[in-house]
Amino acid sequence: MNDRVSINECFARDGLQHESAFVPTSQKLVVLKSFTAAGFRRIEATSYSHPKQVPAFTDASDLLKALPRSKGVAFKATCPNQKAVQRAVADAASGYGAEEISLLTSASDSHSQVNLRATRAEQWQKVEQMAELAAGSFTLVGVVSVAFGCPFEGTVDPQRVIDDVARFRDLGAAYVTIGDTTGLADPAGAKSLFAELVPAFPELTVVAHFHDTRGLGIANVMAAYEGGCRSFDSAMGGVGGHPNKINYGSGSTGNVATEDTVNLFDSLGVDTGVDLDALMEASAECERVLGRTLLSKTSKAGLSNSILRKADAV
């Protein structure tokens, strides 16, 4: 089990959208810099969401303009609608845009209407227009939310997810993220879906995005890996969830913690490209910025292999 995996750090976008208090731009820049120093090569930086709907990202353009750029690091911005893509294109034309943008869909009509204020059919029409607007300016990332189950409609047919991935491929996406938006996935379903998706779309990078709402986040990451997935989203400290002003799901809705995800793969001997000491420093920085203890177990107990090596040395 030594296949390398890639981890996209989502703290600054999917993480912060769930926070009730605005995190100053200067503090976001500190944590984003720490993610780059730790070796993450894909990093969610912000969203072009409407400021009234998601106030956490009122500084999207200012943040992107101030970001220190490093060779080989791609920053991503989420674009929920055409206006968002227009803003992203304008920033790119000004020389400080994101390298990647995410285009959002939902695997259920009900979630689509709550989260995106459009039916699935309407949102797909918008996504087609957004992809055309963005063509040539960014690496496109398609997102299929509630792919493992919808809090309003229940079970989601895996074939619908597979069809949505195909639609994103046809629109020119390089990545498609499979979102367990409210933590309804289980390991058997996760392994099965990725075992279908990965060989069916060799031209795409299929990304696993799990939430730890019911404590299955790490188990689902392992299952997706066994199903062939080699690209994962996670957020420092296990923070995040739906936007603060939009309510769906229940319990702790946060992402699977990056520290725990890296620890899992490190314990298996799977390379993540992440510097472990810098990872723990970034984890502490995130707690400092948010002013509270976060949910990562590894940040409190230490990395497994580090503990074992110390014990062996005694």
C-alpha positions as CSV (number, residue, x, y, z in Angstrom):
1,M,0.0,0.0,0.0
2,N,2.5,2.6,-1.1
3,D,0.6,4.4,-3.8
4,R,0.9,8.1,-3.3
5,V,-2.2,10.2,-2.5
6,S,-3.0,13.8,-2.9
7,I,-4.8,15.8,-0.2
8,N,-6.6,19.0,-1.0
9,E,-6.7,21.2,2.2
10,C,-10.2,22.7,2.6
11,F,-10.0,24.6,5.9
12,A,-10.0,28.1,4.4
13,R,-13.2,27.5,2.4
14,D,-15.3,24.5,3.4
15,G,-14.1,25.0,6.9
16,L,-14.6,28.7,7.4
17,Q,-18.0,28.8,5.7
18,H,-19.5,27.2,8.7
19,E,-18.1,29.7,11.2
20,S,-20.4,32.3,12.7
21,A,-17.6,34.9,13.1
22,F,-15.7,36.4,10.2
23,V,-12.0,35.5,10.2
24,P,-9.9,38.5,9.2
25,T,-8.1,38.3,5.8
26,S,-4.7,38.6,7.6
27,Q,-5.4,35.5,9.6
28,K,-6.6,33.6,6.6
29,L,-3.3,34.4,4.9
30,V,-1.4,33.1,7.9
31,V,-3.1,29.7,7.8
32,L,-2.9,29.5,4.0
33,K,0.8,30.2,4.1
34,S,1.2,27.4,6.7
35,F,-0.6,25.0,4.4
36,T,1.8,25.8,1.6
37,A,4.7,25.3,4.0
38,A,3.4,21.9,5.0
39,G,3.5,20.7,1.4
40,F,-0.1,20.8,0.2
41,R,-0.3,21.4,-3.5
42,R,-4.0,21.9,-3.8
43,I,-5.6,24.3,-1.4
44,E,-9.1,25.7,-1.2
45,A,-8.6,29.4,-0.6
46,T,-12.1,31.1,-0.8
47,S,-15.5,31.3,-2.4
48,Y,-17.2,33.8,-4.7
49,S,-20.5,33.2,-2.9
50,H,-22.8,36.1,-2.5
51,P,-21.6,38.1,0.6
52,K,-25.0,38.2,2.1
53,Q,-25.5,34.4,1.8
54,V,-22.0,33.5,2.9
55,P,-20.3,36.5,4.7
56,A,-17.2,34.5,5.5
57,F,-15.9,35.3,2.0
58,T,-16.6,39.0,1.5
59,D,-12.9,39.3,1.1
60,A,-12.5,36.8,-1.7
61,S,-10.7,39.1,-4.2
62,D,-8.6,40.8,-1.6
63,L,-7.5,37.5,-0.2
64,L,-6.5,36.1,-3.7
65,K,-4.7,39.4,-4.5
66,A,-2.6,39.1,-1.3
67,L,-1.8,35.3,-1.5
68,P,1.9,34.5,-1.7
69,R,2.1,32.2,-4.8
70,S,4.4,29.2,-4.9
71,K,5.4,27.1,-7.9
72,G,3.3,23.9,-8.1
73,V,0.6,25.1,-5.7
74,A,-2.9,25.6,-7.0
75,F,-5.4,27.7,-5.0
76,K,-9.1,27.0,-5.6
77,A,-12.2,29.2,-5.4
78,T,-15.7,28.0,-5.3
79,C,-18.2,29.4,-7.8
80,P,-21.9,28.7,-7.1
81,N,-23.3,30.7,-10.0
82,Q,-22.5,32.7,-13.2
83,K,-21.9,35.9,-11.3
84,A,-19.3,34.1,-9.2
85,V,-17.5,32.9,-12.4
86,Q,-17.6,36.4,-13.8
87,R,-15.9,37.7,-10.6
88,A,-13.3,34.9,-10.9
89,V,-12.6,35.7,-14.5
90,A,-12.2,39.4,-13.7
91,D,-9.7,38.6,-10.9
92,A,-7.8,36.3,-13.2
93,A,-7.6,39.0,-15.9
94,S,-6.2,41.3,-13.2
95,G,-3.4,38.9,-12.5
96,Y,-4.4,37.4,-9.1
97,G,-7.1,34.9,-9.7
98,A,-7.4,31.3,-8.5
99,E,-5.8,28.5,-10.4
100,E,-8.8,26.3,-10.0
101,I,-12.6,26.9,-9.6
102,S,-15.3,24.6,-8.4
103,L,-18.6,24.3,-10.1
104,L,-21.4,23.0,-7.8
105,T,-24.2,20.5,-8.4
106,S,-26.3,18.3,-6.0
107,A,-27.3,14.7,-6.5
108,S,-30.8,15.5,-5.2
109,D,-33.3,18.2,-6.2
110,S,-34.2,19.1,-2.6
111,H,-30.6,19.7,-1.6
112,S,-30.0,21.7,-4.8
113,Q,-32.9,24.0,-4.1
114,V,-31.8,24.6,-0.5
115,N,-28.1,25.0,-1.2
116,L,-28.1,26.5,-4.7
117,R,-31.7,27.9,-5.0
118,A,-32.2,25.9,-8.2
119,T,-33.5,22.5,-9.2
120,R,-30.9,20.0,-10.5
121,A,-32.0,20.7,-14.1
122,E,-31.7,24.4,-13.6
123,Q,-28.3,24.1,-11.9
124,W,-26.9,22.0,-14.6
125,Q,-28.0,24.6,-17.2
126,K,-26.1,27.2,-15.1
127,V,-23.0,24.9,-14.8
128,E,-22.9,24.5,-18.6
129,Q,-22.9,28.3,-18.9
130,M,-20.3,28.7,-16.1
131,A,-18.0,26.2,-17.8
132,E,-18.3,28.2,-21.0
133,L,-17.5,31.4,-19.2
134,A,-14.5,29.9,-17.5
135,A,-13.1,28.0,-20.4
136,G,-9.3,28.4,-20.7
137,S,-9.0,30.5,-17.6
138,F,-8.9,27.9,-14.9
139,T,-8.7,24.2,-14.1
140,L,-12.3,23.1,-13.6
141,V,-13.4,21.1,-10.6
142,G,-16.9,19.6,-10.7
143,V,-18.6,18.9,-7.4
144,V,-21.4,16.4,-6.8
145,S,-22.9,17.1,-3.4
146,V,-24.9,14.6,-1.2
147,A,-23.6,11.8,-3.4
148,F,-24.0,9.2,-0.7
149,G,-27.4,10.3,0.6
150,C,-29.6,13.3,0.9
151,P,-30.9,14.6,4.3
152,F,-34.2,15.5,2.6
153,E,-34.7,12.6,0.1
154,G,-32.7,9.7,1.5
155,T,-30.8,7.3,-0.6
156,V,-29.1,8.5,-3.8
157,D,-28.9,6.2,-6.8
158,P,-25.1,5.7,-7.5
159,Q,-25.9,5.8,-11.3
160,R,-27.0,9.4,-10.9
161,V,-23.6,10.2,-9.4
162,I,-21.8,8.4,-12.2
163,D,-23.9,10.2,-14.8
164,D,-23.1,13.6,-13.2
165,V,-19.4,12.8,-13.3
166,A,-19.7,12.0,-17.0
167,R,-21.4,15.4,-17.5
168,F,-18.6,17.2,-15.8
169,R,-16.1,15.3,-17.9
170,D,-17.8,16.4,-21.0
171,L,-17.7,20.0,-19.9
172,G,-13.9,19.8,-19.5
173,A,-13.4,19.3,-15.8
174,A,-10.1,17.9,-14.7
175,Y,-11.3,16.9,-11.3
176,V,-14.7,15.8,-10.0
177,T,-15.3,15.8,-6.3
178,I,-17.7,13.3,-4.8
179,G,-19.2,14.9,-1.7
180,D,-20.6,13.2,1.4
181,T,-22.1,16.5,2.4
182,T,-23.9,15.5,5.6
183,G,-21.9,12.4,6.5
184,L,-24.3,9.7,5.3
185,A,-21.7,7.6,3.6
186,D,-20.6,4.2,4.9
187,P,-17.4,2.3,4.1
188,A,-19.1,-0.4,1.9
189,G,-20.9,2.2,-0.2
190,A,-17.8,4.4,-0.5
191,K,-15.6,1.5,-1.6
192,S,-18.2,0.4,-4.1
193,L,-18.8,3.8,-5.7
194,F,-15.1,4.6,-6.1
195,A,-14.4,1.2,-7.4
196,E,-16.8,2.0,-10.2
197,L,-15.8,5.6,-10.8
198,V,-12.1,5.5,-10.9
199,P,-11.7,2.9,-13.7
200,A,-14.7,4.4,-15.6
201,F,-13.1,7.9,-15.8
202,P,-9.3,7.4,-16.2
203,E,-9.0,10.9,-17.8
204,L,-10.3,12.5,-14.6
205,T,-9.1,12.8,-11.0
206,V,-12.0,11.6,-8.9
207,V,-11.8,13.2,-5.4
208,A,-13.3,11.8,-2.2
209,H,-14.8,14.4,0.1
210,F,-16.1,13.0,3.4
211,H,-17.7,14.6,6.4
212,D,-17.3,13.0,9.9
213,T,-20.8,13.8,11.0
214,R,-21.4,10.2,12.3
215,G,-17.8,9.3,13.1
216,L,-17.2,7.3,9.8
217,G,-15.0,9.9,8.1
218,I,-11.7,8.1,8.4
219,A,-13.2,4.7,7.7
220,N,-14.7,6.1,4.5
221,V,-11.4,7.5,3.5
222,M,-9.8,4.1,3.9
223,A,-12.7,2.5,2.0
224,A,-12.4,5.0,-0.9
225,Y,-8.6,4.3,-1.0
226,E,-9.3,0.6,-1.2
227,G,-11.7,1.4,-4.1
228,G,-9.0,3.0,-6.0
229,C,-9.3,6.7,-5.0
230,R,-6.0,8.6,-4.7
231,S,-7.2,12.1,-4.2
232,F,-8.9,13.4,-1.0
233,D,-10.4,16.6,0.4
234,S,-10.0,17.2,4.2
235,A,-9.9,20.2,6.5
236,M,-7.6,21.0,9.4
237,G,-9.2,20.3,12.7
238,G,-12.3,18.7,11.2
239,V,-14.0,22.0,10.8
240,G,-16.6,23.0,8.3
241,G,-20.0,21.9,6.9
242,H,-22.8,23.8,5.2
243,P,-22.7,27.6,5.1
244,N,-23.6,29.1,8.4
245,K,-26.8,30.8,7.2
246,I,-28.0,27.7,5.3
247,N,-29.4,24.9,7.5
248,Y,-29.5,21.2,6.6
249,G,-28.1,18.1,8.2
250,S,-27.6,17.8,11.9
251,G,-24.9,17.1,14.5
252,S,-21.3,18.0,14.0
253,T,-21.2,18.5,10.2
254,G,-17.4,19.1,9.9
255,N,-15.0,17.6,7.3
256,V,-12.8,14.6,8.0
257,A,-9.8,16.1,9.8
258,T,-6.6,16.6,7.6
259,E,-4.3,15.6,10.5
260,D,-6.2,12.3,11.0
261,T,-6.2,11.7,7.2
262,V,-2.5,12.2,6.9
263,N,-1.9,10.1,10.0
264,L,-3.9,7.2,8.4
265,F,-1.9,7.2,5.2
266,D,1.4,7.7,7.1
267,S,0.6,4.7,9.2
268,L,0.1,2.7,6.0
269,G,3.3,3.9,4.4
270,V,1.4,5.8,1.8
271,D,3.1,9.1,0.7
272,T,1.0,12.2,1.0
273,G,3.8,14.7,0.2
274,V,3.0,16.5,3.5
275,D,5.7,17.5,5.9
276,L,4.6,16.0,9.2
277,D,6.2,18.6,11.5
278,A,4.8,21.5,9.4
279,L,1.4,19.8,9.4
280,M,1.3,19.9,13.2
281,E,2.4,23.5,13.2
282,A,-0.4,24.4,10.7
283,S,-2.9,22.5,12.9
284,A,-1.9,24.6,15.9
285,E,-2.1,27.8,13.8
286,C,-5.7,26.9,12.8
287,E,-6.7,26.4,16.5
288,R,-5.1,29.8,17.3
289,V,-7.0,31.6,14.5
290,L,-10.3,30.1,15.5
291,G,-9.6,30.5,19.3
292,R,-10.8,27.0,20.3
293,T,-9.8,23.4,20.4
294,L,-10.6,21.7,17.1
295,L,-11.7,18.1,16.5
296,S,-8.6,16.3,15.1
297,K,-7.6,13.4,17.3
298,T,-4.1,13.3,15.9
299,S,-3.4,16.9,16.8
300,K,-3.9,15.9,20.5
301,A,-2.4,12.4,20.5
302,G,0.4,12.7,18.0
303,L,1.2,11.0,14.7
304,S,1.1,7.2,15.1
305,N,4.5,6.4,13.5
306,S,6.2,9.2,15.5
307,I,4.9,7.7,18.7
308,L,6.0,4.2,17.7
309,R,9.5,5.3,16.7
310,K,9.9,7.1,20.0
311,A,8.8,3.9,21.9
312,D,11.2,1.7,19.8
313,A,14.0,4.0,20.7
314,V,13.5,3.6,24.5
